[in-house]
Amino acid sequence: MADVGFIIFAILYIIWWPISQVVRAVVFILSPVWTLCSFALLPIIHLAHVVINIVTFPFSTKWLDRIETLYIFLGTAGLIGCATGAVLFVIFKFVSSSLNIDNPSVPQRQPPGRTTAEFRAAWREKKEESIDHSPASTPVVLKKVAGSHRRGLLSQAIIEEEDSDF
């Protein structure tokens, strides 16, 4: 068994040795390029370190030790609140369905009937049909007055004041 382990180790070393030499050569050749790039990107690297420190600040152990009790209290309160809300929801749904009071409070809209313009047009047609246009009957003079027949604020002109206190 010792010979098998030694043979496997020797084979792995023979395979790894050329790969390690190639990696060392590449690192040696690229080290000046890496040094120049790291020097040129130093402000960006420094900014990235600052951002990472700011982001990871809440997870530092000193700060977490201070608020551990508050965190446990608020977490427990949140869980109790969620459980209570779920129980109240189930009870309300059960009571409202058993008392059959789960109908919507807003009545459904009735489908729209005729519009005002359609009603007036139908009324005019009906009125014209009721008038007999035959010459044998007594002549009736129809006087149509142009404009509105309304008597209210909409038919009156709005008088504007010329002088203002403002």
DSSP file (Angstrom, degrees, kcal/mol; ACC not computed):
  #  RESIDUE AA STRUCTURE BP1 BP2  ACC     N-H-->O    O-->H-N    N-H-->O    O-->H-N    TCO  KAPPA ALPHA  PHI   PSI    X-CA   Y-CA   Z-CA
    1    1 A M     >        0   0    0      0, 0.0     4,-2.1     0, 0.0     5,-0.2   0.000 360.0 360.0 360.0 -32.9    0.0    0.0    0.0
    2    2 A A  H  >  +     0   0    0      1,-0.2     4,-2.1     2,-0.2     5,-0.2   0.864 360.0  52.7 -66.9 -33.6    2.9    2.3    0.7
    3    3 A D  H  > S+     0   0    0      2,-0.2     4,-2.3     1,-0.2    -1,-0.2   0.875 107.1  51.5 -69.0 -36.4    4.1    1.8   -2.8
    4    4 A V  H  > S+     0   0    0      2,-0.2     4,-2.4     1,-0.2    -2,-0.2   0.916 111.4  47.4 -67.3 -42.7    0.7    2.7   -4.3
    5    5 A G  H  X S+     0   0    0     -4,-2.1     4,-2.4     1,-0.2    -2,-0.2   0.897 112.9  49.0 -64.5 -40.6    0.5    6.0   -2.3
    6    6 A F  H  X S+     0   0    0     -4,-2.1     4,-2.3     2,-0.2    -2,-0.2   0.892 111.1  50.0 -66.0 -39.4    4.1    6.9   -3.3
    7    7 A I  H  X S+     0   0    0     -4,-2.3     4,-2.3     2,-0.2    -2,-0.2   0.920 111.6  47.5 -65.8 -43.8    3.4    6.2   -7.0
    8    8 A I  H  X S+     0   0    0     -4,-2.4     4,-2.4     1,-0.2    -2,-0.2   0.922 113.3  48.7 -63.6 -43.5    0.2    8.3   -6.9
    9    9 A F  H  X S+     0   0    0     -4,-2.4     4,-2.1     1,-0.2    -1,-0.2   0.895 111.6  49.4 -63.3 -39.9    2.0   11.2   -5.2
   10   10 A A  H  X S+     0   0    0     -4,-2.3     4,-2.2     2,-0.2    -2,-0.2   0.896 111.0  49.3 -66.4 -40.7    4.9   10.9   -7.7
   11   11 A I  H  X S+     0   0    0     -4,-2.3     4,-2.1     2,-0.2    -2,-0.2   0.923 111.9  48.3 -65.1 -44.1    2.5   11.0  -10.7
   12   12 A L  H  X S+     0   0    0     -4,-2.4     4,-2.6     1,-0.2    -1,-0.2   0.886 111.7  50.0 -64.1 -37.8    0.7   14.1   -9.3
   13   13 A Y  H  X S+     0   0    0     -4,-2.1     4,-2.3     2,-0.2    -1,-0.2   0.892 109.7  50.8 -67.5 -39.0    4.0   15.8   -8.6
   14   14 A I  H  < S+     0   0    0     -4,-2.2    -2,-0.2     1,-0.2    -1,-0.2   0.868 114.4  44.4 -66.0 -36.2    5.2   15.1  -12.2
   15   15 A I  H  X S+     0   0    0     -4,-2.1     4,-0.8    -5,-0.2    -2,-0.2   0.897 116.7  45.8 -73.5 -39.9    1.9   16.5  -13.6
   16   16 A W  H  X S+     0   0    0     -4,-2.6     4,-2.7    -5,-0.2     5,-0.2   0.819  97.8  70.8 -75.7 -31.2    1.9   19.6  -11.2
   17   17 A W  H  X S+     0   0    0     -4,-2.3     4,-1.8     1,-0.2    -1,-0.2   0.897 101.0  42.7 -59.6 -46.8    5.6   20.6  -11.7
   18   18 A P  H  > S+     0   0    0      0, 0.0     4,-2.1     0, 0.0    -1,-0.2   0.893 114.6  52.1 -66.3 -36.0    5.3   21.9  -15.3
   19   19 A I  H  X S+     0   0    0     -4,-0.8     4,-2.3     1,-0.2    -2,-0.2   0.926 109.6  48.8 -64.7 -42.7    2.0   23.6  -14.5
   20   20 A S  H  X S+     0   0    0     -4,-2.7     4,-2.3     1,-0.2    -1,-0.2   0.866 109.8  52.0 -65.4 -35.6    3.6   25.4  -11.5
   21   21 A Q  H  X S+     0   0    0     -4,-1.8     4,-2.0    -5,-0.2    -1,-0.2   0.892 109.9  48.7 -67.7 -38.7    6.6   26.5  -13.6
   22   22 A V  H  X S+     0   0    0     -4,-2.1     4,-2.4     2,-0.2    -2,-0.2   0.913 111.3  50.2 -65.5 -42.5    4.2   28.0  -16.3
   23   23 A V  H  X S+     0   0    0     -4,-2.3     4,-2.4     1,-0.2    -2,-0.2   0.910 110.2  50.0 -63.6 -41.9    2.2   29.8  -13.6
   24   24 A R  H  X S+     0   0    0     -4,-2.3     4,-2.4     2,-0.2    -1,-0.2   0.896 110.8  49.7 -62.4 -40.7    5.4   31.3  -12.0
   25   25 A A  H  X S+     0   0    0     -4,-2.0     4,-2.4     2,-0.2    -2,-0.2   0.915 111.2  48.3 -65.5 -42.7    6.6   32.5  -15.5
   26   26 A V  H  X S+     0   0    0     -4,-2.4     4,-2.5     2,-0.2    -2,-0.2   0.916 112.5  48.8 -64.3 -42.4    3.2   34.2  -16.2
   27   27 A V  H  X S+     0   0    0     -4,-2.4     4,-1.0     1,-0.2    -2,-0.2   0.908 111.8  49.5 -63.6 -41.6    3.2   35.8  -12.8
   28   28 A F  H  < S+     0   0    0     -4,-2.4     3,-0.2     1,-0.2    -2,-0.2   0.897 114.4  44.7 -64.0 -40.6    6.8   37.1  -13.3
   29   29 A I  H  < S+     0   0    0     -4,-2.4     4,-0.4     1,-0.2    -2,-0.2   0.895 118.7  41.6 -71.2 -39.7    6.0   38.5  -16.7
   30   30 A L  H  X S+     0   0    0     -4,-2.5     4,-2.6    -5,-0.2    -1,-0.2   0.494  87.9  92.4 -89.3  -3.0    2.7   40.1  -15.7
   31   31 A S  H  X S+     0   0    0     -4,-1.0     4,-2.2     1,-0.2    -1,-0.2   0.887  86.6  48.7 -62.8 -39.5    3.9   41.5  -12.3
   32   32 A P  H  > S+     0   0    0      0, 0.0     4,-2.3     0, 0.0    -1,-0.2   0.914 112.7  49.0 -65.1 -38.2    5.0   44.9  -13.8
   33   33 A V  H  > S+     0   0    0     -4,-0.4     4,-2.5     1,-0.2    -2,-0.2   0.920 111.7  49.3 -64.1 -42.3    1.6   45.2  -15.5
   34   34 A W  H  X S+     0   0    0     -4,-2.6     4,-2.5     1,-0.2    -1,-0.2   0.892 110.1  51.1 -63.7 -40.2   -0.2   44.3  -12.3
   35   35 A T  H  X S+     0   0    0     -4,-2.2     4,-1.9    -5,-0.2    -2,-0.2   0.921 112.2  45.9 -64.5 -44.3    1.8   46.9  -10.4
   36   36 A L  H  X S+     0   0    0     -4,-2.3     4,-2.4     2,-0.2    -2,-0.2   0.917 114.0  48.4 -65.2 -43.3    1.0   49.7  -12.9
   37   37 A C  H  X S+     0   0    0     -4,-2.5     4,-2.3     1,-0.2    -2,-0.2   0.919 111.5  49.0 -64.5 -42.8   -2.7   48.7  -13.0
   38   38 A S  H  < S+     0   0    0     -4,-2.5    -1,-0.2     1,-0.2    -2,-0.2   0.864 112.2  49.3 -66.7 -33.9   -3.0   48.6   -9.2
   39   39 A F  H >< S+     0   0    0     -4,-1.9     3,-0.9    -5,-0.2    -2,-0.2   0.903 112.9  46.8 -68.8 -41.0   -1.3   52.0   -8.9
   40   40 A A  H 3< S+     0   0    0     -4,-2.4    -2,-0.2     1,-0.2     4,-0.2   0.850 116.9  43.6 -69.5 -33.6   -3.6   53.6  -11.6
   41   41 A L  T 3X S+     0   0    0     -4,-2.3     4,-2.5    -5,-0.2    -1,-0.2   0.264  80.4 110.5 -95.7  12.4   -6.7   52.1  -10.0
   42   42 A L  H <> S+     0   0    0     -3,-0.9     4,-2.5     1,-0.2    -1,-0.2   0.871  75.9  51.0 -58.8 -41.7   -5.7   52.9   -6.4
   43   43 A P  H  > S+     0   0    0      0, 0.0     4,-2.3     0, 0.0    -1,-0.2   0.913 112.8  46.6 -62.6 -39.3   -8.4   55.7   -5.9
   44   44 A I  H  > S+     0   0    0      2,-0.2     4,-2.3    -4,-0.2    -2,-0.2   0.900 112.4  49.9 -68.4 -39.5  -11.1   53.3   -7.1
   45   45 A I  H  X S+     0   0    0     -4,-2.5     4,-2.1     2,-0.2    -1,-0.2   0.912 111.0  49.4 -64.5 -42.3   -9.8   50.5   -4.9
   46   46 A H  H  X S+     0   0    0     -4,-2.5     4,-2.0    -5,-0.2    -2,-0.2   0.920 111.1  49.5 -62.9 -43.7   -9.8   52.8   -1.9
   47   47 A L  H  X S+     0   0    0     -4,-2.3     4,-2.4     1,-0.2    -2,-0.2   0.888 109.3  52.5 -62.1 -40.0  -13.4   53.9   -2.6
   48   48 A A  H  X S+     0   0    0     -4,-2.3     4,-2.4     1,-0.2    -1,-0.2   0.892 107.9  51.3 -63.8 -39.3  -14.5   50.3   -2.9
   49   49 A H  H  X S+     0   0    0     -4,-2.1     4,-2.2     2,-0.2    -1,-0.2   0.904 110.4  49.1 -63.6 -40.8  -12.9   49.5    0.5
   50   50 A V  H  X S+     0   0    0     -4,-2.0     4,-2.2     2,-0.2    -2,-0.2   0.926 111.7  48.4 -64.5 -44.7  -14.8   52.5    2.1
   51   51 A V  H  X S+     0   0    0     -4,-2.4     4,-2.6     1,-0.2    -2,-0.2   0.912 111.5  50.1 -62.8 -42.5  -18.1   51.4    0.5
   52   52 A I  H  X S+     0   0    0     -4,-2.4     4,-2.3     1,-0.2    -1,-0.2   0.901 110.3  50.2 -63.7 -40.3  -17.6   47.8    1.7
   53   53 A N  H  X S+     0   0    0     -4,-2.2     4,-0.5     2,-0.2    -1,-0.2   0.889 111.8  47.9 -64.7 -38.6  -16.8   49.0    5.2
   54   54 A I  H >< S+     0   0    0     -4,-2.2     3,-0.7     2,-0.2    -2,-0.2   0.915 113.4  47.4 -67.4 -42.4  -19.9   51.2    5.3
   55   55 A V  H 3< S+     0   0    0     -4,-2.6    -2,-0.2     1,-0.2    -1,-0.2   0.888 115.5  44.3 -67.4 -38.5  -22.1   48.3    4.0
   56   56 A T  H >< S+     0   0    0     -4,-2.3     3,-0.9    -5,-0.2    -1,-0.2   0.450  86.8  95.5 -87.6   0.8  -20.7   45.8    6.5
   57   57 A F  G X< S+     0   0    0     -3,-0.7     3,-2.0    -4,-0.5     6,-0.2   0.907  78.6  56.1 -58.7 -44.6  -20.9   48.2    9.5
   58   58 A P  G 3  S+     0   0    0      0, 0.0    -1,-0.2     0, 0.0    -2,-0.1   0.756 104.8  55.5 -61.8 -19.5  -24.3   46.9   10.7
   59   59 A F  G <  S+     0   0    0     -3,-0.9    -2,-0.2    -4,-0.2     2,-0.1   0.336  77.7 119.6 -95.5   7.9  -22.8   43.4   10.9
   60   60 A S    <>  -     0   0    0     -3,-2.0     4,-1.9    -4,-0.1     5,-0.2  -0.480  69.1-127.0 -72.2 147.1  -19.9   44.3   13.2
   61   61 A T  H  > S+     0   0    0      1,-0.2     4,-2.0     2,-0.2     5,-0.1   0.837 103.2  56.2 -68.4 -35.0  -20.0   42.4   16.5
   62   62 A K  H  > S+     0   0    0      1,-0.2     4,-1.0     2,-0.2    -1,-0.2   0.915 110.9  43.5 -64.5 -42.6  -19.7   45.4   18.8
   63   63 A W  H  > S+     0   0    0     -6,-0.2     4,-1.1     1,-0.2     3,-0.3   0.884 112.5  52.2 -71.8 -38.2  -22.8   47.1   17.3
   64   64 A L  H  X S+     0   0    0     -4,-1.9     4,-0.6     1,-0.2    -1,-0.2   0.849 103.4  58.4 -67.4 -33.5  -24.9   43.9   17.2
   65   65 A D  H  < S+     0   0    0     -4,-2.0     3,-0.4     1,-0.2     4,-0.3   0.843 103.8  53.6 -63.7 -32.1  -24.2   43.2   20.9
   66   66 A R  H  < S+     0   0    0     -4,-1.0     4,-0.2    -3,-0.3     3,-0.2   0.858 117.2  33.8 -71.6 -35.2  -25.7   46.6   21.8
   67   67 A I  H  X S+     0   0    0     -4,-1.1     4,-2.7     1,-0.2    -1,-0.2   0.268  84.9 105.0-106.7  12.5  -29.0   46.0   20.0
   68   68 A E  H  X S+     0   0    0     -4,-0.6     4,-2.3    -3,-0.4     5,-0.2   0.911  83.1  47.4 -60.9 -43.2  -29.4   42.3   20.5
   69   69 A T  H  > S+     0   0    0     -4,-0.3     4,-2.5    -3,-0.2    -1,-0.2   0.919 113.8  47.1 -64.9 -44.2  -32.1   42.7   23.2
   70   70 A L  H  > S+     0   0    0     -4,-0.2     4,-2.8     2,-0.2     5,-0.2   0.898 111.3  52.1 -64.0 -40.1  -34.0   45.2   21.2
   71   71 A Y  H  X S+     0   0    0     -4,-2.7     4,-2.3     2,-0.2    -2,-0.2   0.918 111.2  46.4 -62.4 -44.5  -33.8   43.0   18.1
   72   72 A I  H  X S+     0   0    0     -4,-2.3     4,-2.4    -5,-0.2     5,-0.2   0.914 113.3  49.9 -64.7 -42.5  -35.1   40.0   20.0
   73   73 A F  H  X S+     0   0    0     -4,-2.5     4,-2.4     2,-0.2    -2,-0.2   0.939 113.9  43.7 -61.9 -48.4  -37.9   42.1   21.5
   74   74 A L  H  X S+     0   0    0     -4,-2.8     4,-2.3     2,-0.2    -1,-0.2   0.875 113.5  51.6 -67.7 -36.7  -39.0   43.6   18.1
   75   75 A G  H  X S+     0   0    0     -4,-2.3     4,-2.2    -5,-0.2    -1,-0.2   0.923 111.9  46.1 -64.0 -43.8  -38.8   40.2   16.4
   76   76 A T  H  X S+     0   0    0     -4,-2.4     4,-2.5     2,-0.2    -2,-0.2   0.907 112.4  50.9 -65.2 -41.6  -40.9   38.5   19.0
   77   77 A A  H  X S+     0   0    0     -4,-2.4     4,-2.5     1,-0.2    -2,-0.2   0.895 110.0  50.6 -62.8 -39.7  -43.5   41.4   18.9
   78   78 A G  H  X S+     0   0    0     -4,-2.3     4,-2.5     2,-0.2    -2,-0.2   0.914 111.0  47.8 -64.4 -42.7  -43.6   41.1   15.1
   79   79 A L  H  X S+     0   0    0     -4,-2.2     4,-2.4     2,-0.2    -2,-0.2   0.915 113.0  47.9 -65.0 -42.3  -44.2   37.3   15.3
   80   80 A I  H  X S+     0   0    0     -4,-2.5     4,-2.6     2,-0.2    -2,-0.2   0.906 112.3  50.4 -64.6 -40.5  -46.9   37.7   17.9
   81   81 A G  H  X S+     0   0    0     -4,-2.5     4,-2.5     2,-0.2    -2,-0.2   0.905 111.1  47.8 -63.9 -42.2  -48.6   40.5   15.9
   82   82 A C  H  X S+     0   0    0     -4,-2.5     4,-2.2     2,-0.2    -2,-0.2   0.915 113.4  47.8 -64.7 -42.4  -48.6   38.4   12.7
   83   83 A A  H  X S+     0   0    0     -4,-2.4     4,-2.2     2,-0.2    -2,-0.2   0.916 113.0  48.2 -65.1 -42.7  -50.0   35.4   14.5
   84   84 A T  H  X S+     0   0    0     -4,-2.6     4,-2.6     1,-0.2     5,-0.2   0.911 111.6  50.0 -64.2 -42.7  -52.7   37.6   16.2
   85   85 A G  H  X S+     0   0    0     -4,-2.5     4,-2.2     1,-0.2    -1,-0.2   0.897 110.6  49.7 -62.3 -40.4  -53.7   39.2   12.9
   86   86 A A  H  X S+     0   0    0     -4,-2.2     4,-2.2     2,-0.2    -2,-0.2   0.909 111.6  48.3 -65.7 -41.5  -53.9   35.8   11.2
   87   87 A V  H  X S+     0   0    0     -4,-2.2     4,-2.5     1,-0.2    -2,-0.2   0.926 112.4  48.6 -64.7 -44.5  -56.2   34.4   14.0
   88   88 A L  H  X S+     0   0    0     -4,-2.6     4,-2.6     1,-0.2    -1,-0.2   0.875 110.2  52.4 -63.1 -37.2  -58.4   37.5   13.9
   89   89 A F  H  X S+     0   0    0     -4,-2.2     4,-2.5     2,-0.2    -1,-0.2   0.931 110.9  46.5 -63.4 -45.6  -58.7   37.3   10.1
   90   90 A V  H  X S+     0   0    0     -4,-2.2     4,-2.2     2,-0.2    -2,-0.2   0.914 113.7  48.7 -64.4 -42.3  -59.8   33.6   10.3
   91   91 A I  H  X S+     0   0    0     -4,-2.5     4,-2.7     2,-0.2     5,-0.2   0.925 112.3  48.4 -63.8 -44.1  -62.3   34.4   13.0
   92   92 A F  H  X S+     0   0    0     -4,-2.6     4,-2.9     1,-0.2     5,-0.3   0.915 111.7  49.2 -63.0 -43.3  -63.7   37.3   11.1
   93   93 A K  H  X S+     0   0    0     -4,-2.5     4,-2.0     2,-0.2    -1,-0.2   0.906 112.9  48.1 -63.0 -40.1  -64.0   35.3    7.9
   94   94 A F  H  X S+     0   0    0     -4,-2.2     4,-2.1    -5,-0.2    -2,-0.2   0.937 115.2  43.9 -65.4 -46.8  -65.8   32.5    9.8
   95   95 A V  H  X S+     0   0    0     -4,-2.7     4,-2.2     1,-0.2    -2,-0.2   0.916 114.6  48.8 -66.4 -43.3  -68.2   34.8   11.5
   96   96 A S  H  <>S+     0   0    0     -4,-2.9     5,-2.4    -5,-0.2     6,-0.5   0.860 114.1  45.7 -68.1 -33.9  -69.0   36.8    8.4
   97   97 A S  H  <5S+     0   0    0     -4,-2.0    -1,-0.2    -5,-0.3    -2,-0.2   0.856 113.4  49.3 -76.4 -32.7  -69.6   33.7    6.3
   98   98 A S  H  <5S+     0   0    0     -4,-2.1    -2,-0.2     1,-0.2    -1,-0.2   0.843 116.9  41.2 -74.3 -31.5  -71.8   32.1    9.0
   99   99 A L  T  <5S-     0   0    0     -4,-2.2    -1,-0.2    -5,-0.2    -2,-0.2   0.464 108.0-128.3 -90.1  -2.6  -73.9   35.2    9.4
  100  100 A N  T   5 +     0   0    0     -4,-0.4    -3,-0.2    -3,-0.2     3,-0.2   0.906  68.7 129.3  57.1  46.7  -73.9   35.8    5.6
  101  101 A I      < +     0   0    0     -5,-2.4    -4,-0.2    -6,-0.2    -1,-0.1   0.060  32.6 103.4-114.5  23.4  -72.7   39.4    5.9
  102  102 A D        +     0   0    0     -6,-0.5    -1,-0.1    -5,-0.1    -5,-0.1   0.134  47.5 122.3 -95.1  23.0  -69.9   39.1    3.4
  103  103 A N  S    S-     0   0    0     -3,-0.2     2,-0.1     1,-0.1     0, 0.0  -0.534  75.1 -95.8 -76.2 150.3  -71.8   40.9    0.7
  104  104 A P        -     0   0    0      0, 0.0    -1,-0.1     0, 0.0     4,-0.1  -0.406  23.5-140.1 -67.1 144.2  -70.2   44.1   -0.7
  105  105 A S  S    S+     0   0    0     -2,-0.1    -2,-0.0     2,-0.1    -3,-0.0   0.693  83.9  79.0 -78.8 -19.0  -71.4   47.3    0.9
  106  106 A V  S    S-     0   0    0      1,-0.0     3,-0.1     3,-0.0     2,-0.0  -0.801  85.4-127.0 -91.9 123.0  -71.4   49.2   -2.4
  107  107 A P        -     0   0    0      0, 0.0     2,-0.1     0, 0.0    -2,-0.1  -0.332  30.2-100.9 -67.7 151.7  -74.4   48.4   -4.5
  108  108 A Q        -     0   0    0      1,-0.1     2,-0.2    -4,-0.1     0, 0.0  -0.444  39.5-106.7 -72.2 144.9  -73.8   47.3   -8.1
  109  109 A R        -     0   0    0     -2,-0.1    -1,-0.1    -3,-0.1    -3,-0.0  -0.506  31.1-125.3 -72.1 135.9  -74.3   49.9  -10.8
  110  110 A Q        -     0   0    0     -2,-0.2     3,-0.1     1,-0.1    -1,-0.1  -0.537  36.6 -93.9 -76.7 148.1  -77.4   49.4  -12.9
  111  111 A P        -     0   0    0      0, 0.0    -1,-0.1     0, 0.0     2,-0.1  -0.390  51.5-100.5 -62.4 138.6  -76.8   49.3  -16.6
  112  112 A P        -     0   0    0      0, 0.0     3,-0.1     0, 0.0    -3,-0.0  -0.346  38.9-160.3 -65.8 136.8  -77.1   52.7  -18.1
  113  113 A G        -     0   0    0      1,-0.3     2,-0.1    -3,-0.1     0, 0.0   0.306  49.2 -28.2 -87.9-139.6  -80.5   53.4  -19.8
  114  114 A R        -     0   0    0      1,-0.1    -1,-0.3     2,-0.1     2,-0.1  -0.470  64.5-122.8 -77.5 149.9  -81.1   56.0  -22.3
  115  115 A T     >  -     0   0    0     -2,-0.1     4,-2.3    -3,-0.1     5,-0.2  -0.372  29.0-103.8 -81.7 170.6  -79.1   59.2  -22.2
  116  116 A T  H  > S+     0   0    0      1,-0.2     4,-2.4     2,-0.2     5,-0.2   0.892 121.8  51.8 -63.4 -40.4  -80.8   62.6  -21.9
  117  117 A A  H  > S+     0   0    0      1,-0.2     4,-2.2     2,-0.2    -1,-0.2   0.902 110.2  48.6 -65.3 -40.2  -80.3   63.4  -25.6
  118  118 A E  H  > S+     0   0    0      2,-0.2     4,-2.3     1,-0.2    -2,-0.2   0.905 111.4  50.5 -66.0 -40.1  -81.9   60.0  -26.6
  119  119 A F  H  X S+     0   0    0     -4,-2.3     4,-2.2     1,-0.2    -2,-0.2   0.922 111.4  47.3 -63.2 -44.5  -84.9   60.6  -24.3
  120  120 A R  H  X S+     0   0    0     -4,-2.4     4,-2.4     2,-0.2    -1,-0.2   0.892 111.5  50.9 -66.0 -38.9  -85.5   64.1  -25.7
  121  121 A A  H  X S+     0   0    0     -4,-2.2     4,-2.2     1,-0.2    -1,-0.2   0.918 111.9  47.1 -65.0 -41.9  -85.2   62.9  -29.3
  122  122 A A  H  X S+     0   0    0     -4,-2.3     4,-2.2     1,-0.2    -2,-0.2   0.879 111.2  51.9 -65.9 -37.1  -87.8   60.1  -28.6
  123  123 A W  H  X S+     0   0    0     -4,-2.2     4,-2.3     2,-0.2    -2,-0.2   0.902 109.4  49.4 -66.2 -41.0  -90.1   62.6  -26.8
  124  124 A R  H  X S+     0   0    0     -4,-2.4     4,-2.6     2,-0.2    -2,-0.2   0.920 111.1  49.6 -63.5 -43.2  -90.0   65.0  -29.8
  125  125 A E  H  X S+     0   0    0     -4,-2.2     4,-2.1     1,-0.2    -2,-0.2   0.913 111.6  48.6 -62.5 -41.3  -90.7   62.2  -32.2
  126  126 A K  H  X S+     0   0    0     -4,-2.2     4,-1.5     2,-0.2    -1,-0.2   0.893 111.8  49.5 -65.3 -39.6  -93.7   61.0  -30.1
  127  127 A K  H  X S+     0   0    0     -4,-2.3     4,-0.9     1,-0.2    -2,-0.2   0.898 111.0  49.4 -67.0 -40.2  -95.0   64.6  -29.9
  128  128 A E  H  < S+     0   0    0     -4,-2.6     3,-0.3     1,-0.2    -2,-0.2   0.857 109.4  52.2 -68.2 -34.2  -94.7   65.0  -33.7
  129  129 A E  H  < S+     0   0    0     -4,-2.1    -1,-0.2     1,-0.2    -2,-0.2   0.840 104.4  56.8 -68.7 -32.2  -96.5   61.7  -34.3
  130  130 A S  H  < S+     0   0    0     -4,-1.5     2,-0.4    -5,-0.2    -1,-0.2   0.748  90.4  85.3 -73.1 -22.0  -99.4   62.8  -32.0
  131  131 A I  S  < S-     0   0    0     -4,-0.9     2,-0.5    -3,-0.3     0, 0.0  -0.678  81.1-133.7 -81.3 129.2 -100.0   65.9  -34.1
  132  132 A D        -     0   0    0     -2,-0.4    -2,-0.1     1,-0.1    -3,-0.1  -0.739  17.5-169.9 -86.5 123.6 -102.3   65.2  -37.1
  133  133 A H        +     0   0    0     -2,-0.5    -1,-0.1    -4,-0.1    -2,-0.0   0.218  42.6 125.3 -97.6  14.1 -100.9   66.8  -40.2
  134  134 A S    >   -     0   0    0      1,-0.1     3,-0.7     4,-0.0    -2,-0.1  -0.475  62.5-134.1 -76.4 146.6 -104.0   66.2  -42.4
  135  135 A P  T 3  S+     0   0    0      0, 0.0    -1,-0.1     0, 0.0    -3,-0.0   0.674  97.6  70.1 -74.1 -15.4 -105.5   69.2  -44.2
  136  136 A A  T 3  S+     0   0    0      2,-0.1     2,-0.0     3,-0.0    -3,-0.0   0.770  86.8  77.8 -73.5 -24.3 -109.1   68.3  -43.1
  137  137 A S  S <  S-     0   0    0     -3,-0.7     3,-0.1     1,-0.1     0, 0.0  -0.306 102.2 -78.6 -80.4 168.7 -108.5   69.1  -39.5
  138  138 A T        -     0   0    0      1,-0.1     2,-0.2    -2,-0.0    -1,-0.1  -0.433  54.4-106.9 -67.9 136.9 -108.4   72.6  -38.1
  139  139 A P        -     0   0    0      0, 0.0     2,-0.5     0, 0.0    -1,-0.1  -0.410  33.4-161.3 -69.1 137.4 -105.2   74.3  -38.8
  140  140 A V        -     0   0    0     -2,-0.2     2,-0.7    -3,-0.1    -3,-0.0  -0.970  11.2-140.0-119.8 130.4 -103.0   74.7  -35.9
  141  141 A V        -     0   0    0     -2,-0.5     2,-0.6     2,-0.0     0, 0.0  -0.802  15.6-157.7 -93.2 120.7 -100.2   77.3  -35.9
  142  142 A L        -     0   0    0     -2,-0.7     2,-0.6     2,-0.0    -2,-0.0  -0.862   3.5-163.4-100.4 124.2  -97.1   75.9  -34.2
  143  143 A K        -     0   0    0     -2,-0.6     2,-0.6     2,-0.0    -2,-0.0  -0.925   2.6-162.5-109.7 118.2  -94.8   78.5  -32.9
  144  144 A K        -     0   0    0     -2,-0.6     2,-0.6     0, 0.0    -2,-0.0  -0.879   7.5-150.6-102.8 126.3  -91.3   77.3  -32.2
  145  145 A V        -     0   0    0     -2,-0.6     2,-0.2     2,-0.1    -2,-0.0  -0.826  14.9-131.4 -96.9 126.5  -89.2   79.5  -30.0
  146  146 A A        +     0   0    0     -2,-0.6     2,-0.2     2,-0.0    -1,-0.0  -0.494  68.9  27.3 -74.5 145.4  -85.5   79.3  -30.6
  147  147 A G  S    S-     0   0    0     -2,-0.2     2,-0.2     2,-0.0    -2,-0.1  -0.476 101.3 -34.7 101.4-172.3  -83.4   78.9  -27.5
  148  148 A S        -     0   0    0     -2,-0.2    -2,-0.0     1,-0.1     0, 0.0  -0.588  33.5-153.6 -91.2 147.6  -83.9   77.4  -24.2
  149  149 A H        +     0   0    0     -2,-0.2     2,-0.1     2,-0.0    -1,-0.1   0.270  55.9 124.4 -98.6   9.2  -87.1   77.4  -22.3
  150  150 A R        -     0   0    0      1,-0.1     2,-0.6     4,-0.0    -2,-0.1  -0.412  47.3-158.3 -75.0 144.6  -85.5   77.1  -18.9
  151  151 A R        +     0   0    0     -2,-0.1     2,-0.3     3,-0.0    -1,-0.1  -0.890  55.2  76.1-120.8  98.3  -86.1   79.6  -16.3
  152  152 A G  S >  S-     0   0    0     -2,-0.6     3,-0.6     1,-0.0     4,-0.4  -0.935  96.9 -57.2-175.1-165.3  -83.2   79.5  -13.9
  153  153 A L  G >  S+     0   0    0     -2,-0.3     3,-0.7     1,-0.2    -1,-0.0   0.798 122.4  62.1 -69.1 -28.3  -79.6   80.5  -13.3
  154  154 A L  G 3  S+     0   0    0      1,-0.2    -1,-0.2     3,-0.0    -3,-0.0   0.794 103.3  49.0 -71.2 -25.8  -78.4   78.7  -16.4
  155  155 A S  G <  S+     0   0    0     -3,-0.6     2,-0.3     2,-0.1    -1,-0.2   0.534  96.9  88.3 -89.9  -4.7  -80.5   80.8  -18.8
  156  156 A Q  S <  S-     0   0    0     -3,-0.7     2,-0.2    -4,-0.4    -5,-0.0  -0.658  80.6-114.8 -95.3 150.1  -79.3   84.1  -17.2
  157  157 A A        -     0   0    0     -2,-0.3     2,-0.7     1,-0.1    -2,-0.1  -0.508  25.9-120.6 -79.0 148.8  -76.3   86.0  -18.2
  158  158 A I        -     0   0    0     -2,-0.2     2,-0.6     2,-0.0    -1,-0.1  -0.817  24.3-149.9 -92.3 119.9  -73.4   86.4  -15.8
  159  159 A I        -     0   0    0     -2,-0.7     2,-0.3     0, 0.0     0, 0.0  -0.796   9.8-150.4 -94.8 125.0  -72.8   90.1  -15.1
  160  160 A E        -     0   0    0     -2,-0.6     2,-0.3     1,-0.0    -2,-0.0  -0.727  13.9-122.4 -97.1 143.4  -69.2   90.8  -14.3
  161  161 A E        -     0   0    0     -2,-0.3    -1,-0.0     1,-0.1     3,-0.0  -0.639  12.6-152.3 -84.1 141.3  -68.2   93.7  -12.1
  162  162 A E  S    S+     0   0    0     -2,-0.3     2,-0.4     1,-0.1    -1,-0.1   0.899  77.7  49.0 -82.0 -42.6  -65.9   96.2  -13.6
  163  163 A D  S    S-     0   0    0      2,-0.0     2,-0.3     3,-0.0    -1,-0.1  -0.796  70.2-166.0-103.7 144.6  -64.1   97.5  -10.5
  164  164 A S        -     0   0    0     -2,-0.4    -2,-0.0     1,-0.1     0, 0.0  -0.918  26.5-139.4-128.1 151.0  -62.6   95.2   -8.0
  165  165 A D              0   0    0     -2,-0.3    -1,-0.1     1,-0.2    -2,-0.0   0.626 360.0 360.0 -80.7 -13.6  -61.4   95.6   -4.4
  166  166 A F              0   0    0     -3,-0.0    -1,-0.2     0, 0.0    -3,-0.0   0.451 360.0 360.0 -89.7 360.0  -58.4   93.3   -5.0
